């Protein structure tokens, strides 16, 4: 089980990544590559090419899934407890009681 400090650091890291243009570009390119590989998989000419594309697609889908899992863990508490998830200016901060 994660300690409160580790949860806070993970949350702060997620917020930093969420608003980082490089991270947004990387995630967009990863999602685009998943679509491309899925299309190429449908057009695979032989078994070795099919296996290689399956491996690449599985790895990228796992990466996207991990990112979505991290993001989902922080969206729910903020939505359920909006008063604790935002400061007076409306900026997000670490949810206190009953948070992640």
C-alpha positions in Angstrom: 0.0 0.0 0.0 1.3 3.5 -0.9 2.0 6.0 1.8 0.4 9.4 1.8 3.6 11.0 0.7 4.0 8.6 -2.3 0.4 9.2 -3.3 0.9 13.0 -3.2 4.0 12.8 -5.3 2.3 10.6 -7.8 -0.6 13.0 -8.0 1.7 16.0 -8.4 3.6 14.2 -11.1 0.4 13.4 -12.9 -0.7 17.0 -12.8 2.7 18.1 -14.2 2.5 15.6 -17.0 -1.2 16.4 -17.8 -0.4 20.1 -18.6 3.0 19.5 -20.2 3.0 20.0 -24.0 5.7 17.4 -24.6 3.7 14.8 -22.6 0.5 15.7 -24.5 2.3 15.3 -27.8 3.9 12.0 -26.7 0.5 10.6 -25.6 -1.2 11.8 -28.8 1.6 10.2 -30.9 1.3 7.0 -29.0 -2.5 6.9 -29.5 -2.0 7.7 -33.2 0.6 4.9 -33.5 -1.9 2.4 -31.9 -4.5 3.3 -34.6 -1.8 2.9 -37.3 -0.7 -0.5 -36.0 -4.3 -1.7 -35.7 -4.8 -0.8 -39.4 -1.5 -2.5 -40.4 -2.4 -5.6 -38.4 -5.5 -6.0 -40.6 -3.3 -5.9 -43.7 -0.5 -8.2 -42.5 0.9 -10.2 -45.3 2.5 -13.1 -43.4 2.7 -14.7 -40.0 6.0 -13.1 -38.8 4.7 -9.6 -39.8 1.5 -10.3 -38.0 3.3 -11.5 -34.8 5.6 -8.4 -34.8 2.7 -6.0 -35.2 0.8 -7.8 -32.5 3.7 -7.3 -30.1 4.1 -3.6 -30.9 0.3 -3.1 -30.6 0.1 -4.9 -27.3 3.0 -2.8 -25.9 1.5 0.5 -26.9 -2.0 -0.4 -25.7 -0.5 -1.4 -22.4 1.3 2.0 -22.2 -1.9 3.8 -23.0 -3.8 1.7 -20.5 -1.3 2.5 -17.7 -1.6 6.2 -18.4 -5.4 6.0 -18.4 -5.3 4.0 -15.1 -3.2 6.7 -13.4 -5.5 9.5 -14.7 -8.7 7.7 -13.6 -7.4 7.3 -10.1 -7.3 11.1 -9.7 -10.4 12.1 -11.6 -12.9 10.3 -9.4 -12.1 11.9 -6.0 -11.8 15.4 -7.5 -15.2 15.1 -9.2 -16.9 13.6 -6.1 -15.5 16.1 -3.7 -15.0 19.3 -5.7 -14.7 21.6 -2.6 -11.6 19.7 -1.4 -10.1 19.4 -4.9 -9.8 23.1 -5.8 -8.5 26.2 -4.1 -10.1 29.6 -4.1 -8.8 30.4 -7.6 -10.2 27.1 -9.0 -6.8 25.5 -9.3 -6.5 21.8 -8.4 -4.6 20.7 -5.4 -4.1 17.5 -3.5 -7.5 16.2 -2.2 -7.4 16.0 1.5 -9.9 13.9 3.5 -11.4 10.9 1.6 -9.0 11.5 -1.3 -7.1 9.0 -3.3 
